[in-house]
Amino acid sequence: MITAHYHKDPGDPGYANEPAMKEWVEFMKKYYPEGNLADSFNMYGYLAAQTMVQVLKQCGNDLSRENVMKQAASLDLALPLLHRGALRSRPGRRTFFPIKQMRLMKFDGAKWVAFGDAITG
């Protein structure tokens, strides 16, 4: 099986010693201890929250809809739990989907393994 993904697999033990993964596990244990650490939706929520925090920081004291959308459109953020390969959150002015690149992953019978360079979608 082959799929495309943009963040690291939280169930892959190969990432267990990375500082960003350790930080995420600590976050989960503190704020969502009953949460499944192998569930990628939990990591997605964490990444979405980190992105929103950055947007709000860029907004400063102007939390108007116009400024929030402006800051979201100009976001250039590299999150450490995204796959390497220049995957960055860079929304365009016409689309607010922040992920522009993904990595192909193949299931090896036990876990998902990224292969090849990042692809742009």
Helices and strands as residue ranges (DSSP letters): E 2-5, G 13-15, H 19-31, H 40-59, H 65-73, E 101-107, E 112-120
